Amino acid sequence: MKFCVVGAGFSGAVIARHLAERGHEVVVVDERSHVGGNCHTERDAETGVMVHRYGPHIFHTGEERVWLYIQRFGTFRPYTNRVKAVAGGRVYSLPVNLLTINQFFGRDMGPREARAFIEEKADHSIVDPLCFETQALRMIGPELYKAFFRGYTRKQWGINPTELPASILKRLPLRFDYDDNYFSHPFQGMPEHGYSAIIRHILDGKGIEIKLNCSFESLSEKFHHVFYTGPIDRYFKFRTGRLAYRTLDFERFVDDGDYQGTAVINYCDEDVPYTRIAEHKYFAPWEKDAFSRTVCFREYSRLAGKRDIPYYPVRMLGDQSLLNRYIDMAREEKSVSFIGRLGTYRYLDMDVTIKEALDACDIIDRTLQSSELSLPAFFVDPH
């Protein structure tokens, strides 16, 4: 059978490889000039530094299946994501941990004392936090919230934190020890030769044809089934409206030697127009001293326009209603499955996209081996 996979990111690559290994023909189409989607990495022409072209991507997962799978296609070097933040003209450690608390309040508290101290700061009048702001006030109190989250969140999402769900902040850790590893997953690392090399390796299989600089809409071939990882509203030609996304603008600059001494610094104050600066040679610490120059990117967040790259689904109330209409339309489609960040309109980390693609492969196997030849429109609930 012949299949089409729309999008050459992790979701599409995993499914394409799986189908090809089972003897099927697969056409992978992507309208960009490279594979990898927003995980695309390449050498900077001026400095030689490996850059994450669409913003930093750090691989971390708690799923051993995902970790073992991704290592089949490239070497991962140890990497710990240690983020710094500038607030009020001072540099702090993120996520909020015992060092951050002691730095910010000028104290030398131990874990028990700090826990009790923050509990006193918390707003106990908030019983059931319904938005980002009330969740923050209940969790860490007004000082830390205003310093590290209010301004940054307004810049990142373009709206008041009272309009964002509490679930966004619930994902962020609050630690009462000196652990400044941004992630707590047991498996963490960075691909030695970049993410694009890994995805090229995944797609380097018999039976896979890759068409770059090619849109799905331009194809005239017929396929047994299409796995669509592009924006779900685009598939339906925005028939009932456009889903809202935030996009990023990157301001590139180079410097001699080091610029900031670490990979990522968040700028939390609202009067600083950018959200963070990433210095990309620090994403590959095993080679950072090989370069005499460094390349950095300032990131600016804004609402995505028609021609912009969609990064973060907004998923406000109006978007959820619109998404539900597209979900209903998708379930009526024949021979199309929607998968991945854009296909399901959800914010997903790389490891989650791989896990969901692997889980989808299990369903594909069971379906193709049975008398039932109809694959579902969605492999996960996109709500």
TORKOL-4160 file (C-alpha; in steps of 0.2 Angstrom, whole numbers, padded with zeros to 4 digits, m for minus):
383
<pt num="1" X="0000" Y="0000" Z="0000"/>
<pt num="2" X="0005" Y="0018" Z="m0003"/>
<pt num="3" X="0004" Y="0031" Z="0011"/>
<pt num="4" X="0007" Y="0050" Z="0012"/>
<pt num="5" X="0015" Y="0058" Z="0027"/>
<pt num="6" X="0013" Y="0077" Z="0028"/>
<pt num="7" X="0027" Y="0085" Z="0038"/>
<pt num="8" X="0045" Y="0079" Z="0040"/>
<pt num="9" X="0046" Y="0083" Z="0059"/>
<pt num="10" X="0047" Y="0069" Z="0072"/>
<pt num="11" X="0029" Y="0064" Z="0071"/>
<pt num="12" X="0029" Y="0061" Z="0052"/>
<pt num="13" X="0046" Y="0054" Z="0052"/>
<pt num="14" X="0042" Y="0040" Z="0065"/>
<pt num="15" X="0026" Y="0035" Z="0056"/>
<pt num="16" X="0035" Y="0035" Z="0039"/>
<pt num="17" X="0049" Y="0024" Z="0045"/>
<pt num="18" X="0037" Y="0012" Z="0053"/>
<pt num="19" X="0027" Y="0010" Z="0038"/>
<pt num="20" X="0042" Y="0008" Z="0027"/>
<pt num="21" X="0049" Y="m0006" Z="0038"/>
<pt num="22" X="0033" Y="m0015" Z="0035"/>
<pt num="23" X="0035" Y="m0015" Z="0016"/>
<pt num="24" X="0024" Y="0000" Z="0012"/>
<pt num="25" X="0028" Y="0014" Z="0000"/>
<pt num="26" X="0028" Y="0031" Z="0009"/>
<pt num="27" X="0029" Y="0049" Z="0002"/>
<pt num="28" X="0034" Y="0062" Z="0014"/>
<pt num="29" X="0030" Y="0080" Z="0009"/>
<pt num="30" X="0036" Y="0096" Z="0017"/>
<pt num="31" X="0035" Y="0113" Z="0010"/>
<pt num="32" X="0051" Y="0118" Z="0019"/>
<pt num="33" X="0068" Y="0116" Z="0011"/>
<pt num="34" X="0074" Y="0104" Z="0025"/>
<pt num="35" X="0068" Y="0090" Z="0036"/>
<pt num="36" X="0065" Y="0092" Z="0055"/>
<pt num="37" X="0051" Y="0105" Z="0056"/>
<pt num="38" X="0054" Y="0117" Z="0070"/>
<pt num="39" X="0067" Y="0105" Z="0077"/>
<pt num="40" X="0079" Y="0109" Z="0062"/>
<pt num="41" X="0097" Y="0112" Z="0067"/>
<pt num="42" X="0111" Y="0117" Z="0055"/>
<pt num="43" X="0128" Y="0125" Z="0056"/>
<pt num="44" X="0129" Y="0144" Z="0056"/>
<pt num="45" X="0138" Y="0149" Z="0040"/>
<pt num="46" X="0147" Y="0163" Z="0049"/>
<pt num="47" X="0153" Y="0156" Z="0065"/>
<pt num="48" X="0151" Y="0137" Z="0062"/>
<pt num="49" X="0141" Y="0135" Z="0078"/>
<pt num="50" X="0126" Y="0122" Z="0077"/>
<pt num="51" X="0111" Y="0132" Z="0079"/>
<pt num="52" X="0093" Y="0128" Z="0083"/>
<pt num="53" X="0085" Y="0137" Z="0069"/>
<pt num="54" X="0068" Y="0139" Z="0076"/>
<pt num="55" X="0073" Y="0141" Z="0094"/>
<pt num="56" X="0081" Y="0130" Z="0107"/>
<pt num="57" X="0075" Y="0112" Z="0109"/>
<pt num="58" X="0082" Y="0101" Z="0123"/>
<pt num="59" X="0078" Y="0083" Z="0123"/>
<pt num="60" X="0070" Y="0076" Z="0139"/>
<pt num="61" X="0059" Y="0061" Z="0143"/>
<pt num="62" X="0052" Y="0050" Z="0156"/>
<pt num="63" X="0048" Y="0036" Z="0143"/>
<pt num="64" X="0061" Y="0023" Z="0141"/>
<pt num="65" X="0053" Y="0017" Z="0125"/>
<pt num="66" X="0056" Y="0035" Z="0117"/>
<pt num="67" X="0074" Y="0036" Z="0124"/>
<pt num="68" X="0078" Y="0019" Z="0117"/>
<pt num="69" X="0070" Y="0023" Z="0100"/>
<pt num="70" X="0078" Y="0040" Z="0097"/>
<pt num="71" X="0095" Y="0033" Z="0101"/>
<pt num="72" X="0094" Y="0021" Z="0087"/>
<pt num="73" X="0096" Y="0036" Z="0075"/>
<pt num="74" X="0110" Y="0046" Z="0083"/>
<pt num="75" X="0122" Y="0048" Z="0098"/>
<pt num="76" X="0115" Y="0059" Z="0112"/>
<pt num="77" X="0128" Y="0068" Z="0123"/>
<pt num="78" X="0124" Y="0072" Z="0141"/>
<pt num="79" X="0115" Y="0089" Z="0143"/>
<pt num="80" X="0107" Y="0098" Z="0158"/>
<pt num="81" X="0096" Y="0113" Z="0155"/>
<pt num="82" X="0101" Y="0126" Z="0167"/>
<pt num="83" X="0091" Y="0142" Z="0164"/>
<pt num="84" X="0095" Y="0159" Z="0171"/>
<pt num="85" X="0083" Y="0174" Z="0173"/>
<pt num="86" X="0086" Y="0192" Z="0174"/>
<pt num="87" X="0073" Y="0201" Z="0185"/>
<pt num="88" X="0075" Y="0219" Z="0192"/>
<pt num="89" X="0093" Y="0220" Z="0186"/>
<pt num="90" X="0099" Y="0204" Z="0194"/>
<pt num="91" X="0102" Y="0187" Z="0188"/>
<pt num="92" X="0093" Y="0172" Z="0196"/>
<pt num="93" X="0092" Y="0153" Z="0194"/>
<pt num="94" X="0077" Y="0145" Z="0187"/>
<pt num="95" X="0066" Y="0135" Z="0190"/>
<pt num="96" X="0062" Y="0143" Z="0206"/>
<pt num="97" X="0073" Y="0133" Z="0219"/>
<pt num="98" X="0081" Y="0136" Z="0236"/>
<pt num="99" X="0095" Y="0146" Z="0228"/>
<pt num="100" X="0082" Y="0157" Z="0219"/>
<pt num="101" X="0072" Y="0160" Z="0235"/>
<pt num="102" X="0088" Y="0164" Z="0245"/>
<pt num="103" X="0095" Y="0176" Z="0232"/>
<pt num="104" X="0079" Y="0185" Z="0229"/>
<pt num="105" X="0075" Y="0188" Z="0248"/>
<pt num="106" X="0093" Y="0190" Z="0254"/>
<pt num="107" X="0092" Y="0175" Z="0266"/>
<pt num="108" X="0101" Y="0159" Z="0270"/>
<pt num="109" X="0087" Y="0147" Z="0273"/>
<pt num="110" X="0087" Y="0129" Z="0273"/>
<pt num="111" X="0073" Y="0118" Z="0265"/>
<pt num="112" X="0061" Y="0117" Z="0279"/>
<pt num="113" X="0063" Y="0136" Z="0283"/>
<pt num="114" X="0061" Y="0141" Z="0265"/>
<pt num="115" X="0046" Y="0130" Z="0263"/>
<pt num="116" X="0037" Y="0138" Z="0278"/>
<pt num="117" X="0043" Y="0155" Z="0272"/>
<pt num="118" X="0035" Y="0153" Z="0255"/>
<pt num="119" X="0019" Y="0145" Z="0263"/>
<pt num="120" X="0017" Y="0162" Z="0273"/>
<pt num="121" X="0019" Y="0172" Z="0256"/>
<pt num="122" X="0006" Y="0161" Z="0248"/>
<pt num="123" X="m0012" Y="0168" Z="0247"/>
<pt num="124" X="m0022" Y="0156" Z="0257"/>
<pt num="125" X="m0038" Y="0165" Z="0252"/>
<pt num="126" X="m0037" Y="0157" Z="0235"/>
<pt num="127" X="m0045" Y="0140" Z="0237"/>
<pt num="128" X="m0047" Y="0134" Z="0219"/>
<pt num="129" X="m0036" Y="0144" Z="0207"/>
<pt num="130" X="m0044" Y="0146" Z="0190"/>
<pt num="131" X="m0031" Y="0156" Z="0181"/>
<pt num="132" X="m0012" Y="0157" Z="0179"/>
<pt num="133" X="m0011" Y="0172" Z="0191"/>
<pt num="134" X="m0022" Y="0165" Z="0205"/>
<pt num="135" X="m0012" Y="0149" Z="0204"/>
<pt num="136" X="0004" Y="0158" Z="0205"/>
<pt num="137" X="m0002" Y="0169" Z="0220"/>
<pt num="138" X="m0008" Y="0153" Z="0229"/>
<pt num="139" X="0009" Y="0144" Z="0225"/>
<pt num="140" X="0023" Y="0156" Z="0228"/>
<pt num="141" X="0015" Y="0173" Z="0233"/>
<pt num="142" X="0015" Y="0190" Z="0225"/>
<pt num="143" X="0034" Y="0195" Z="0226"/>
<pt num="144" X="0041" Y="0179" Z="0216"/>
<pt num="145" X="0026" Y="0180" Z="0204"/>
<pt num="146" X="0028" Y="0198" Z="0199"/>
<pt num="147" X="0047" Y="0196" Z="0198"/>
<pt num="148" X="0048" Y="0180" Z="0187"/>
<pt num="149" X="0031" Y="0176" Z="0179"/>
<pt num="150" X="0019" Y="0191" Z="0177"/>
<pt num="151" X="0029" Y="0201" Z="0164"/>
<pt num="152" X="0037" Y="0186" Z="0156"/>
<pt num="153" X="0020" Y="0178" Z="0153"/>
<pt num="154" X="0012" Y="0194" Z="0146"/>
<pt num="155" X="0026" Y="0195" Z="0134"/>
<pt num="156" X="0025" Y="0177" Z="0129"/>
<pt num="157" X="0007" Y="0175" Z="0127"/>
<pt num="158" X="0002" Y="0193" Z="0124"/>
<pt num="159" X="m0013" Y="0193" Z="0136"/>
<pt num="160" X="m0015" Y="0196" Z="0155"/>
<pt num="161" X="m0011" Y="0181" Z="0165"/>
<pt num="162" X="m0029" Y="0181" Z="0172"/>
<pt num="163" X="m0034" Y="0175" Z="0155"/>
<pt num="164" X="m0023" Y="0160" Z="0155"/>
<pt num="165" X="m0027" Y="0143" Z="0163"/>
<pt num="166" X="m0019" Y="0138" Z="0179"/>
<pt num="167" X="m0013" Y="0122" Z="0171"/>
<pt num="168" X="0001" Y="0131" Z="0163"/>
<pt num="169" X="0010" Y="0136" Z="0179"/>
<pt num="170" X="0006" Y="0119" Z="0187"/>
<pt num="171" X="0018" Y="0111" Z="0175"/>
<pt num="172" X="0033" Y="0122" Z="0182"/>
<pt num="173" X="0042" Y="0115" Z="0197"/>
<pt num="174" X="0045" Y="0124" Z="0214"/>
<pt num="175" X="0060" Y="0116" Z="0223"/>
<pt num="176" X="0066" Y="0118" Z="0240"/>
<pt num="177" X="0083" Y="0111" Z="0237"/>
<pt num="178" X="0097" Y="0118" Z="0225"/>
<pt num="179" X="0093" Y="0107" Z="0210"/>
<pt num="180" X="0093" Y="0119" Z="0195"/>
<pt num="181" X="0090" Y="0106" Z="0182"/>
<pt num="182" X="0075" Y="0113" Z="0173"/>
<pt num="183" X="0068" Y="0096" Z="0169"/>
<pt num="184" X="0066" Y="0081" Z="0181"/>
<pt num="185" X="0065" Y="0067" Z="0168"/>
<pt num="186" X="0078" Y="0053" Z="0170"/>
<pt num="187" X="0083" Y="0054" Z="0151"/>
<pt num="188" X="0090" Y="0070" Z="0145"/>
<pt num="189" X="0103" Y="0074" Z="0132"/>
<pt num="190" X="0107" Y="0083" Z="0116"/>
<pt num="191" X="0110" Y="0075" Z="0099"/>
<pt num="192" X="0129" Y="0076" Z="0095"/>
<pt num="193" X="0126" Y="0081" Z="0077"/>
<pt num="194" X="0109" Y="0090" Z="0079"/>
<pt num="195" X="0091" Y="0085" Z="0077"/>
<pt num="196" X="0090" Y="0086" Z="0058"/>
<pt num="197" X="0103" Y="0073" Z="0056"/>
<pt num="198" X="0093" Y="0061" Z="0067"/>
<pt num="199" X="0077" Y="0064" Z="0057"/>
<pt num="200" X="0086" Y="0062" Z="0041"/>
<pt num="201" X="0092" Y="0045" Z="0048"/>
<pt num="202" X="0075" Y="0040" Z="0053"/>
<pt num="203" X="0069" Y="0044" Z="0035"/>
<pt num="204" X="0084" Y="0035" Z="0027"/>
<pt num="205" X="0074" Y="0019" Z="0024"/>
<pt num="206" X="0069" Y="0009" Z="0009"/>
<pt num="207" X="0052" Y="0014" Z="0002"/>
<pt num="208" X="0052" Y="0032" Z="0008"/>
<pt num="209" X="0052" Y="0046" Z="m0004"/>
<pt num="210" X="0055" Y="0063" Z="0002"/>
<pt num="211" X="0048" Y="0078" Z="m0007"/>
<pt num="212" X="0054" Y="0095" Z="0000"/>
<pt num="213" X="0048" Y="0112" Z="m0005"/>
<pt num="214" X="0032" Y="0103" Z="m0009"/>
<pt num="215" X="0015" Y="0107" Z="m0002"/>
<pt num="216" X="0002" Y="0093" Z="0001"/>
<pt num="217" X="m0011" Y="0103" Z="m0009"/>
<pt num="218" X="0000" Y="0102" Z="m0024"/>
<pt num="219" X="0000" Y="0083" Z="m0025"/>
<pt num="220" X="m0011" Y="0074" Z="m0037"/>
<pt num="221" X="m0006" Y="0056" Z="m0032"/>
<pt num="222" X="m0019" Y="0044" Z="m0023"/>
<pt num="223" X="m0015" Y="0036" Z="m0007"/>
<pt num="224" X="m0022" Y="0022" Z="0004"/>
<pt num="225" X="m0021" Y="0034" Z="0019"/>
<pt num="226" X="m0014" Y="0051" Z="0024"/>
<pt num="227" X="m0005" Y="0055" Z="0040"/>
<pt num="228" X="m0007" Y="0074" Z="0042"/>
<pt num="229" X="0005" Y="0083" Z="0054"/>
<pt num="230" X="0001" Y="0101" Z="0047"/>
<pt num="231" X="m0011" Y="0113" Z="0055"/>
<pt num="232" X="m0028" Y="0105" Z="0056"/>
<pt num="233" X="m0037" Y="0121" Z="0051"/>
<pt num="234" X="m0026" Y="0123" Z="0035"/>
<pt num="235" X="m0031" Y="0105" Z="0030"/>
<pt num="236" X="m0049" Y="0111" Z="0029"/>
<pt num="237" X="m0044" Y="0128" Z="0020"/>
<pt num="238" X="m0049" Y="0138" Z="0036"/>
<pt num="239" X="m0067" Y="0134" Z="0032"/>
<pt num="240" X="m0074" Y="0140" Z="0049"/>
<pt num="241" X="m0059" Y="0152" Z="0054"/>
<pt num="242" X="m0041" Y="0151" Z="0059"/>
<pt num="243" X="m0035" Y="0144" Z="0075"/>
<pt num="244" X="m0024" Y="0156" Z="0085"/>
<pt num="245" X="m0005" Y="0153" Z="0088"/>
<pt num="246" X="0009" Y="0163" Z="0095"/>
<pt num="247" X="0024" Y="0165" Z="0084"/>
<pt num="248" X="0042" Y="0170" Z="0087"/>
<pt num="249" X="0054" Y="0183" Z="0079"/>
<pt num="250" X="0072" Y="0180" Z="0081"/>
<pt num="251" X="0085" Y="0194" Z="0081"/>
<pt num="252" X="0102" Y="0186" Z="0077"/>
<pt num="253" X="0119" Y="0193" Z="0082"/>
<pt num="254" X="0137" Y="0187" Z="0084"/>
<pt num="255" X="0150" Y="0192" Z="0096"/>
<pt num="256" X="0168" Y="0187" Z="0100"/>
<pt num="257" X="0171" Y="0173" Z="0113"/>
<pt num="258" X="0157" Y="0171" Z="0125"/>
<pt num="259" X="0142" Y="0183" Z="0126"/>
<pt num="260" X="0132" Y="0178" Z="0141"/>
<pt num="261" X="0141" Y="0162" Z="0148"/>
<pt num="262" X="0126" Y="0150" Z="0147"/>
<pt num="263" X="0113" Y="0144" Z="0134"/>
<pt num="264" X="0097" Y="0153" Z="0140"/>
<pt num="265" X="0093" Y="0168" Z="0150"/>
<pt num="266" X="0075" Y="0173" Z="0152"/>
<pt num="267" X="0071" Y="0192" Z="0153"/>
<pt num="268" X="0057" Y="0193" Z="0165"/>
<pt num="269" X="0054" Y="0212" Z="0166"/>
<pt num="270" X="0040" Y="0218" Z="0155"/>
<pt num="271" X="0049" Y="0233" Z="0149"/>
<pt num="272" X="0062" Y="0222" Z="0140"/>
<pt num="273" X="0054" Y="0218" Z="0124"/>
<pt num="274" X="0061" Y="0201" Z="0121"/>
<pt num="275" X="0058" Y="0185" Z="0131"/>
<pt num="276" X="0075" Y="0177" Z="0131"/>
<pt num="277" X="0092" Y="0176" Z="0123"/>
<pt num="278" X="0099" Y="0160" Z="0118"/>
<pt num="279" X="0118" Y="0157" Z="0115"/>
<pt num="280" X="0118" Y="0142" Z="0104"/>
<pt num="281" X="0136" Y="0135" Z="0106"/>
<pt num="282" X="0131" Y="0131" Z="0124"/>
<pt num="283" X="0119" Y="0118" Z="0118"/>
<pt num="284" X="0134" Y="0108" Z="0112"/>
<pt num="285" X="0146" Y="0110" Z="0127"/>
<pt num="286" X="0158" Y="0097" Z="0120"/>
<pt num="287" X="0163" Y="0108" Z="0106"/>
<pt num="288" X="0159" Y="0126" Z="0112"/>
<pt num="289" X="0178" Y="0130" Z="0115"/>
<pt num="290" X="0181" Y="0126" Z="0096"/>
<pt num="291" X="0173" Y="0142" Z="0090"/>
<pt num="292" X="0181" Y="0160" Z="0091"/>
<pt num="293" X="0165" Y="0168" Z="0088"/>
<pt num="294" X="0147" Y="0165" Z="0096"/>
<pt num="295" X="0130" Y="0167" Z="0089"/>
<pt num="296" X="0115" Y="0172" Z="0099"/>
<pt num="297" X="0096" Y="0175" Z="0096"/>
<pt num="298" X="0084" Y="0187" Z="0105"/>
<pt num="299" X="0067" Y="0180" Z="0105"/>
<pt num="300" X="0051" Y="0191" Z="0103"/>
<pt num="301" X="0034" Y="0183" Z="0104"/>
<pt num="302" X="0018" Y="0189" Z="0095"/>
<pt num="303" X="0002" Y="0183" Z="0088"/>
<pt num="304" X="0005" Y="0173" Z="0072"/>
<pt num="305" X="m0002" Y="0180" Z="0056"/>
<pt num="306" X="m0007" Y="0171" Z="0040"/>
<pt num="307" X="0011" Y="0169" Z="0034"/>
<pt num="308" X="0020" Y="0166" Z="0050"/>
<pt num="309" X="0026" Y="0150" Z="0057"/>
<pt num="310" X="0014" Y="0143" Z="0071"/>
<pt num="311" X="0023" Y="0139" Z="0087"/>
<pt num="312" X="0012" Y="0139" Z="0102"/>
<pt num="313" X="m0007" Y="0135" Z="0101"/>
<pt num="314" X="m0016" Y="0149" Z="0111"/>
<pt num="315" X="m0031" Y="0137" Z="0115"/>
<pt num="316" X="m0042" Y="0151" Z="0123"/>
<pt num="317" X="m0061" Y="0148" Z="0124"/>
<pt num="318" X="m0065" Y="0154" Z="0107"/>
<pt num="319" X="m0051" Y="0143" Z="0100"/>
<pt num="320" X="m0058" Y="0128" Z="0109"/>
<pt num="321" X="m0075" Y="0130" Z="0101"/>
<pt num="322" X="m0067" Y="0132" Z="0084"/>
<pt num="323" X="m0056" Y="0117" Z="0087"/>
<pt num="324" X="m0071" Y="0107" Z="0091"/>
<pt num="325" X="m0079" Y="0111" Z="0074"/>
<pt num="326" X="m0063" Y="0105" Z="0066"/>
<pt num="327" X="m0062" Y="0089" Z="0076"/>
<pt num="328" X="m0080" Y="0085" Z="0070"/>
<pt num="329" X="m0075" Y="0089" Z="0052"/>
<pt num="330" X="m0060" Y="0078" Z="0054"/>
<pt num="331" X="m0070" Y="0063" Z="0060"/>
<pt num="332" X="m0080" Y="0064" Z="0045"/>
<pt num="333" X="m0065" Y="0063" Z="0033"/>
<pt num="334" X="m0060" Y="0046" Z="0025"/>
<pt num="335" X="m0042" Y="0040" Z="0025"/>
<pt num="336" X="m0034" Y="0054" Z="0034"/>
<pt num="337" X="m0027" Y="0054" Z="0052"/>
<pt num="338" X="m0022" Y="0070" Z="0061"/>
<pt num="339" X="m0007" Y="0069" Z="0072"/>
<pt num="340" X="0007" Y="0079" Z="0081"/>
<pt num="341" X="0007" Y="0097" Z="0088"/>
<pt num="342" X="m0001" Y="0106" Z="0073"/>
<pt num="343" X="m0013" Y="0091" Z="0068"/>
<pt num="344" X="m0021" Y="0091" Z="0086"/>
<pt num="345" X="m0018" Y="0109" Z="0090"/>
<pt num="346" X="m0009" Y="0105" Z="0107"/>
<pt num="347" X="0008" Y="0111" Z="0114"/>
<pt num="348" X="0019" Y="0095" Z="0114"/>
<pt num="349" X="0037" Y="0093" Z="0118"/>
<pt num="350" X="0047" Y="0082" Z="0106"/>
<pt num="351" X="0047" Y="0067" Z="0117"/>
<pt num="352" X="0028" Y="0067" Z="0118"/>
<pt num="353" X="0026" Y="0069" Z="0099"/>
<pt num="354" X="0038" Y="0053" Z="0097"/>
<pt num="355" X="0028" Y="0043" Z="0110"/>
<pt num="356" X="0011" Y="0047" Z="0102"/>
<pt num="357" X="0018" Y="0043" Z="0085"/>
<pt num="358" X="0025" Y="0026" Z="0092"/>
<pt num="359" X="0008" Y="0023" Z="0100"/>
<pt num="360" X="0000" Y="0027" Z="0083"/>
<pt num="361" X="0011" Y="0014" Z="0075"/>
<pt num="362" X="0004" Y="0001" Z="0087"/>
<pt num="363" X="m0013" Y="0006" Z="0081"/>
<pt num="364" X="m0008" Y="0006" Z="0063"/>
<pt num="365" X="m0001" Y="m0012" Z="0065"/>
<pt num="366" X="m0017" Y="m0019" Z="0073"/>
<pt num="367" X="m0028" Y="m0011" Z="0060"/>
<pt num="368" X="m0019" Y="m0016" Z="0045"/>
<pt num="369" X="m0017" Y="m0034" Z="0052"/>
<pt num="370" X="m0036" Y="m0035" Z="0054"/>
<pt num="371" X="m0050" Y="m0035" Z="0042"/>
<pt num="372" X="m0054" Y="m0017" Z="0048"/>
<pt num="373" X="m0045" Y="m0006" Z="0036"/>
<pt num="374" X="m0051" Y="0011" Z="0043"/>
<pt num="375" X="m0039" Y="0021" Z="0054"/>
<pt num="376" X="m0045" Y="0033" Z="0066"/>
<pt num="377" X="m0045" Y="0052" Z="0063"/>
<pt num="378" X="m0036" Y="0055" Z="0079"/>
<pt num="379" X="m0024" Y="0043" Z="0089"/>
<pt num="380" X="m0026" Y="0054" Z="0105"/>
<pt num="381" X="m0040" Y="0065" Z="0111"/>
<pt num="382" X="m0036" Y="0082" Z="0104"/>
<pt num="383" X="m0047" Y="0091" Z="0117"/>
